Amino acid sequence: MNTISHKLSVKEKIGYSLGDFSANLVFQTLMTYLAYFYTDIYEIPADAATAIIFFVGLFAAILFNPVMGMIADRTKTRWGKYRPWILWTALPFGIISVMAFSTPDFSEQGKIIYAAITYTLLLIAYAANNLPYSALSGVITGDMAERNSLSSYRFVAVMAAQFIVQVFMLPLMLYVGGGDKAAGFGTTMTYLIIVGTIFLLITFWTTKERVIPKPEQESSIGQDLSDLFKNRPWIIMLLLTTLVFVTLALKGGMYIYYFQNYLSESHIADFLGNVGFTSFDDAAEYGFSLFNAGGIIFMIVGIMFSKGLADRFGKRDVFGIALFLSTVFLMAFYFYSPESIGIVFITQILHGFFYGITIPLLWAMIADVADYSEWKNNRRATAIIFSAMMVGLKLGLTFGGALTTGILSSYGYDPALSSQSPETTNAIKLSISFFAAIPFLIGIGLLFFYEINKKMEVQIEQDLITRRG
């Protein structure tokens, strides 16, 4: 195993993080607005949207992501294994992303077919771009402290993209479209995707692969798969990632409905006025944007604490405690009345802070699992290890997104109604609180079986440094 240098420059850390900024312009849109885009903007029936999100997501997660991981691990170019995929997929990923959020004027059946095709292509392009990008973090350095630092840079970029999408998307959509949400959504996404494509190219040119397996350490596909399913930390991380993203997709997709159909619009308007916002057309949508802004800002604050806590106490323990505290505040949403706007915003800030601590750690733990696999088997297969994250991410997005539209459909949600039934609004309230808390709590339980604690992190790092010479 060849390692040229473990230390990374600030330039390389920023360059690498821009790739996640780009990917999250799309991913955060999927997680926050996909259900809303299909049901309220493109006007696809909720049950059809559920089928698209569920079946297409399963196909992409279970079939294409592991295949992409094996292909990336076996790619050989002068640029390395993973970097060239960032270059090759940048433009196709951008074009397909614009298509997926366009609204051509088809019949209802035509809209369903168009949505299914473009969503399939989008998830395939996302995997071909983002799985090698994620694996790159495992070979850009073998130094675990540097890896923690890289993850912190990376997820500040994630939060910046999330801030743009969740805070500015609806106001921009209304402004650019002149009140036409479909035209505004498509135009806004086009601008964002152009920026994202440029950033992916910057990521390619500013990064370098340093952890390079020796030829005698290369393995067959059968060996890779055998190693995976004997790797308990990998299995736990696959399940944990799925559960985390189920919650993120469910609560993220349902928040807009919570603001538009449960919270009192007059009280939202009063709250906005009290904090200095006096000119807005739709109090619910502007309140939703400010709500997201508060959560994201404090997620970024949480991210800033993440590295120091992880270096001192270990990733696993810090992740579990912070995730539990964020879950407590998530469950609190159920108990608030439609008029309790201030406490809703404060709860989102506290939830965001504790969840922010966990954000870099999830991805850094997967990189540790790749080291663990090499430590155990004397073979490194980084991308197939990182496919756990991508499979889990896609499964979580699939189940969480399908739950969002499925719950809405089951409880009689009708976007044409000015006021939803009490059963529908209660289901929306449950979805962002107790329903969303369940996957987080199961994930916390799984961490008791995850053996890579602080002591083992240090042992693996030192043994691999010695082995690599």
C-alpha positions in Angstrom: 0.0 0.0 0.0 1.5 3.3 -1.1 0.8 6.5 0.8 2.6 9.6 -0.4 1.5 12.2 2.2 -1.2 12.1 4.8 -1.5 15.9 5.4 -3.9 17.8 3.2 -3.8 21.5 2.3 -6.7 23.8 2.9 -7.0 24.2 -0.9 -7.5 20.4 -1.3 -10.0 20.2 1.5 -12.0 23.1 0.1 -11.7 21.6 -3.4 -12.9 18.2 -2.2 -15.8 19.8 -0.3 -17.1 21.6 -3.4 -18.1 18.1 -4.8 -20.4 17.6 -1.9 -21.8 21.1 -2.3 -22.7 20.2 -5.9 -24.2 16.8 -5.1 -26.3 18.2 -2.3 -27.9 20.9 -4.5 -29.6 17.9 -6.0 -29.9 15.6 -3.0 -31.3 18.2 -0.7 -33.9 19.1 -3.3 -34.9 15.4 -3.6 -35.1 15.1 0.2 -37.0 18.3 0.9 -39.1 18.9 -2.2 -39.5 15.7 -4.2 -42.9 14.8 -2.8 -44.0 18.4 -2.9 -42.7 18.8 -6.5 -44.6 15.7 -7.7 -47.9 16.3 -5.8 -48.3 20.1 -5.8 -46.2 21.4 -8.7 -46.2 18.7 -11.4 -49.6 17.5 -10.1 -49.0 13.8 -10.1 -51.4 11.8 -7.8 -49.9 11.0 -4.5 -50.3 7.2 -4.9 -48.5 7.4 -8.3 -45.7 9.5 -6.8 -45.3 6.9 -4.0 -44.9 4.1 -6.5 -42.3 6.1 -8.5 -40.2 7.0 -5.4 -40.4 3.5 -4.0 -39.8 1.2 -6.9 -37.3 3.4 -8.8 -35.4 4.0 -5.5 -35.2 0.3 -4.7 -33.8 -0.4 -8.2 -31.1 2.2 -7.9 -30.1 1.4 -4.3 -30.0 -2.4 -4.5 -28.9 -3.0 -8.1 -26.8 -0.1 -9.4 -25.0 1.1 -6.3 -23.1 -2.1 -5.5 -22.3 -2.6 -9.2 -21.0 0.9 -9.4 -18.8 0.3 -6.3 -17.2 -2.8 -7.9 -16.6 -0.9 -11.2 -15.0 2.1 -9.4 -12.7 -0.2 -7.4 -11.5 -1.8 -10.6 -11.0 1.5 -12.6 -7.4 2.2 -13.5 -6.4 5.5 -15.0 -3.5 7.9 -14.6 -5.9 10.0 -12.4 -6.6 7.1 -10.1 -9.7 4.9 -9.5 -12.3 7.4 -8.2 -11.4 10.9 -9.4 -12.0 10.2 -13.1 -15.7 9.3 -12.4 -16.2 12.8 -11.0 -14.9 14.2 -14.3 -16.8 11.8 -16.6 -20.2 12.2 -14.9 -20.2 16.0 -14.1 -22.0 17.1 -17.3 -24.4 14.1 -17.7 -25.4 14.4 -14.0 -26.2 18.1 -14.6 -28.3 17.6 -17.7 -30.3 14.8 -16.2 -30.9 16.8 -13.0 -32.4 19.6 -15.0 -34.6 17.2 -16.9 -35.9 15.5 -13.6 -37.2 18.9 -12.3 -38.7 20.0 -15.6 -42.5 20.0 -16.0 -43.4 19.2 -19.7 -47.1 19.5 -20.4 -48.1 15.9 -20.8 -51.3 14.1 -19.8 -51.5 12.6 -16.3 -50.2 9.3 -17.6 -47.5 11.0 -19.6 -46.4 12.9 -16.5 -46.1 9.7 -14.5 -44.0 8.0 -17.2 -41.8 11.1 -17.6 -41.2 11.3 -13.9 -40.4 7.6 -13.6 -37.9 7.7 -16.4 -36.1 10.9 -15.4 -36.0 9.9 -11.7 -34.4 6.6 -12.7 -31.8 8.3 -14.8 -31.1 10.8 -12.0 -30.5 8.2 -9.3 -28.2 6.2 -11.7 -26.2 9.4 -12.6 -26.1 10.4 -8.9 -24.6 7.0 -7.9 -22.0 7.1 -10.8 -20.9 10.5 -9.6 -21.3 10.5 -5.8 -20.2 6.9 -4.9 -16.7 7.4 -6.4 -16.6 10.9 -4.9 -17.4 9.5 -1.4 -14.8 6.7 -1.9 -12.2 9.3 -2.7 -12.3 10.5 0.9 -11.0 7.1 2.0 -7.9 7.3 -0.3 -7.2 11.0 -0.2 -5.5 10.4 3.2 -4.8 7.5 5.6 -4.6 9.9 8.6 -7.7 9.6 10.7 -7.3 13.0 12.2 -7.0 14.5 8.7 -10.0 12.5 7.7 -12.0 14.0 10.5 -10.9 17.4 9.4 -11.8 16.7 5.8 -15.2 15.6 6.8 -15.8 18.8 8.7 -14.9 20.9 5.6 -17.0 18.6 3.5 -20.1 19.0 5.6 -19.9 22.7 6.0 -20.2 22.6 2.2 -23.2 20.2 2.6 -24.8 22.6 5.0 -24.2 25.5 2.6 -25.9 23.6 -0.2 -28.7 22.6 2.2 -29.1 26.3 3.2 -29.5 27.4 -0.4 -32.0 24.7 -1.2 -34.1 24.8 1.9 -34.0 28.5 2.6 -33.9 30.2 -0.8 -35.6 27.6 -3.1 -39.2 28.6 -2.5 -38.6 32.4 -2.5 -36.5 32.1 -5.6 -39.1 29.8 -7.3 -41.8 32.4 -6.7 -39.7 35.3 -7.8 -38.2 33.7 -10.9 -41.5 32.2 -12.0 -43.5 35.3 -11.4 -46.0 33.2 -9.4 -45.7 30.2 -11.7 -44.2 27.5 -9.4 -43.5 25.0 -12.1 -41.5 27.5 -14.3 -39.8 29.0 -11.3 -38.7 25.6 -9.9 -37.3 24.5 -13.2 -35.4 27.8 -13.8 -34.0 27.9 -10.3 -32.7 24.3 -10.5 -31.1 25.1 -13.9 -29.1 27.9 -12.3 -28.1 25.8 -9.4 -27.0 22.8 -11.6 -24.7 25.0 -13.7 -22.9 26.1 -10.6 -22.8 22.5 -9.3 -21.3 21.2 -12.6 -18.5 23.8 -12.4 -17.8 22.8 -8.8 -17.5 19.1 -9.7 -14.8 20.0 -12.2 -12.9 22.0 -9.5 -13.1 18.9 -7.2 -11.5 16.8 -9.9 -8.6 19.2 -10.5 -7.8 20.0 -6.9 -7.7 16.5 -5.3 -5.3 13.5 -5.4 -5.5 9.9 -4.5 -2.7 8.8 -2.1 -3.8 5.5 -0.5 -3.0 3.2 -3.5 -3.3 -0.7 -3.1 -0.4 -2.7 -4.2 -1.2 -5.1 -7.2 -0.9 -8.2 -4.9 -3.7 -6.8 -2.7 -6.2 -6.7 -5.6 -9.2 -9.0 -5.1 -11.9 -10.6 -7.1 -15.6 -9.6 -6.9 -16.3 -12.7 -5.0 -13.7 -11.9 -2.4 -15.0 -8.4 -2.1 -18.5 -9.6 -1.5 -17.4 -12.3 0.9 -15.3 -9.7 2.9 -18.4 -7.4 3.0 -20.8 -9.8 4.5 -18.3 -10.9 7.1 -17.7 -7.3 8.1 -20.1 -6.6 11.0 -19.2 -2.8 11.2 -20.1 -2.5 7.5 -23.4 -4.2 7.9 -24.2 -2.0 10.9 -23.2 1.1 9.0 -25.4 0.0 6.1 -28.4 -0.3 8.4 -27.6 2.9 10.3 -27.3 4.9 7.2 -30.6 3.6 5.9 -32.4 4.5 9.1 -30.8 8.0 9.3 -31.9 8.9 5.8 -35.4 7.4 6.3 -35.8 10.0 9.1 -34.2 12.8 7.1 -36.4 12.2 4.0 -39.6 11.7 6.0 -39.3 14.8 8.2 -37.6 16.9 5.4 -40.3 16.1 2.9 -43.1 16.6 5.4 -42.0 20.0 6.9 -43.5 22.0 4.0 -46.9 20.3 4.6 -46.6 21.0 8.3 -46.2 24.7 7.6 -48.9 24.9 5.0 -51.5 22.7 6.6 -51.0 22.6 10.4 -49.3 25.8 11.7 -51.5 28.9 11.9 -50.6 31.2 8.9 -51.7 34.3 10.8 -49.4 33.4 13.7 -46.5 32.7 11.3 -47.1 36.1 9.8 -47.0 37.7 13.3 -43.8 35.8 14.2 -42.1 36.9 10.9 -43.1 40.5 11.6 -41.7 40.3 15.1 -38.3 39.2 13.8 -38.1 41.9 11.2 -39.8 40.4 8.1 -42.6 42.7 6.9 -42.9 42.0 3.2 -43.9 38.6 2.0 -46.6 37.0 -0.2 -47.0 33.6 1.5 -46.3 33.5 5.3 -46.2 29.7 5.4 -43.6 29.4 2.7 -41.4 32.2 4.0 -41.8 30.8 7.5 -40.7 27.4 6.3 -37.6 29.0 4.7 -36.7 30.8 7.9 -37.4 27.6 9.9 -34.9 25.7 7.7 -32.4 28.6 8.0 -32.3 28.4 11.8 -31.8 24.6 11.8 -29.1 24.7 9.2 -27.1 27.5 10.8 -27.0 25.6 14.1 -26.2 22.3 12.2 -23.1 24.1 11.0 -22.3 25.2 14.6 -22.7 21.5 15.6 -20.4 20.4 12.8 -17.7 22.8 14.2 -17.8 20.8 17.5 -17.7 17.4 15.8 -14.0 17.0 15.1 -12.8 18.0 18.6 -15.3 15.7 20.3 -14.6 12.8 17.9 -10.8 13.2 18.4 -11.3 13.1 22.2 -14.0 10.5 22.7 -14.2 8.6 19.4 -16.7 8.8 16.6 -19.1 6.1 17.7 -19.8 7.4 21.2 -20.1 11.0 20.1 -22.4 10.1 17.2 -24.7 8.0 19.4 -25.1 10.6 22.2 -25.6 13.5 19.8 -28.2 11.6 17.7 -30.2 10.7 20.9 -30.3 14.4 22.0 -31.4 15.5 18.5 -34.2 12.8 18.6 -35.5 14.2 21.9 -36.1 17.6 20.3 -37.6 15.9 17.2 -40.3 14.2 19.2 -41.2 17.5 20.9 -42.8 18.8 17.7 -45.8 16.6 18.3 -46.9 18.5 21.4 -47.0 22.0 19.9 -50.2 23.8 19.0 -50.7 25.5 15.6 -50.0 28.9 17.4 -46.7 27.9 19.1 -44.5 29.3 16.3 -41.7 30.6 18.5 -41.1 27.3 20.3 -41.3 25.4 17.0 -38.4 27.5 15.7 -36.4 27.1 19.0 -36.9 23.3 18.9 -35.6 23.2 15.3 -32.5 25.1 16.3 -31.7 22.7 19.2 -32.5 19.7 17.0 -30.2 21.1 14.3 -27.3 21.7 16.6 -27.1 18.2 18.0 -27.8 16.5 14.7 -25.1 18.7 13.1 -22.5 17.0 15.4 -23.3 13.6 13.8 -23.1 14.7 10.2 -19.4 14.5 9.5 -19.1 11.4 11.7 -21.3 9.2 9.7 -19.1 9.5 6.6 -15.9 9.4 8.6 -17.0 6.1 10.2 -17.5 4.5 6.8 -13.9 5.5 5.9 -12.9 3.8 9.2 -14.8 0.7 8.1 -12.8 0.6 4.9 -9.6 0.7 7.0 -11.0 -2.0 9.2 -11.6 -4.2 6.2 -8.1 -3.7 5.0 -6.8 -4.3 8.5 -8.7 -7.6 8.8 -8.2 -8.9 5.2 -5.1 -7.2 4.0 -7.0 -6.0 0.9 -8.5 -2.6 0.3 -11.8 -2.2 -1.7 -12.8 1.4 -0.8 -15.7 2.0 -3.2 -17.5 -1.2 -2.4 -17.3 -0.4 1.3 -18.6 3.1 0.5 -21.5 1.5 -1.4 -22.9 0.9 2.1 -23.4 4.6 2.4 -24.9 5.0 -1.0 -27.2 2.0 -0.7 -28.3 3.2 2.7 -28.7 6.7 1.5 -30.8 5.6 -1.5 -32.9 3.2 0.6 -33.4 5.8 3.2 -34.5 8.4 0.6 -36.7 5.8 -1.0 -38.5 4.6 2.1 -38.7 8.1 3.6 -39.9 9.7 0.4 -42.4 6.9 -0.2 -43.6 7.2 3.4 -44.2 10.9 2.9 -46.4 10.5 -0.1 -47.9 7.3 1.2 -49.0 8.8 4.5 -50.4 11.8 2.7 -52.4 9.5 0.3 -53.6 7.2 3.1 -54.9 10.1 5.2 -56.7 11.8 2.3 -54.4 14.7 1.5 -55.8 16.9 -1.3 -53.6 19.8 -2.6 -56.7 21.4 -4.0 -58.3 21.9 -0.5 -57.6 25.1 1.4 -57.9 23.2 4.7 -57.1 19.5 5.3 -59.0 17.2 7.6 -58.0 16.8 11.3 -56.9 13.2 10.5 -54.6 14.5 7.7 -53.0 17.3 9.8 -52.5 14.9 12.7 -50.7 12.4 10.4 -48.5 15.3 9.2 -47.7 16.2 12.8 -46.9 12.6 13.7 -44.7 12.2 10.6 -42.3 15.0 11.6 -42.1 13.8 15.3 -42.7 10.3 16.5 -42.7 8.6 13.1 -39.4 10.3 12.2 -37.9 9.5 15.7 -38.3 5.8 15.4 -35.5 5.1 12.8 -33.1 7.4 14.8 -33.8 5.4 18.0 -33.3 2.0 16.2 -30.0 3.4 14.8 -28.8 4.4 18.3 -29.5 0.8 19.4 -27.4 -0.6 16.5 -24.3 1.4 17.7 -24.0 -0.9 20.8 -22.9 -3.6 18.3 -20.5 -1.4 16.4 -17.0 -2.4 17.6 -14.8 0.4 16.2 -14.5 2.6 19.3 -11.7 5.2 20.0 -9.2 2.6 21.1 -9.7 0.4 18.0 -9.5 3.5 15.7 -6.0 4.2 17.1 -4.9 0.6 16.8 -6.1 0.2 13.2 -4.4 3.5 12.2 -1.0 2.5 13.7 -1.1 -1.0 12.4 -1.9 0.1 8.8 0.9 2.8 8.9 3.3 0.0 9.9 2.0 -2.4 7.3 2.1 0.2 4.5 5.7 1.0 5.4 
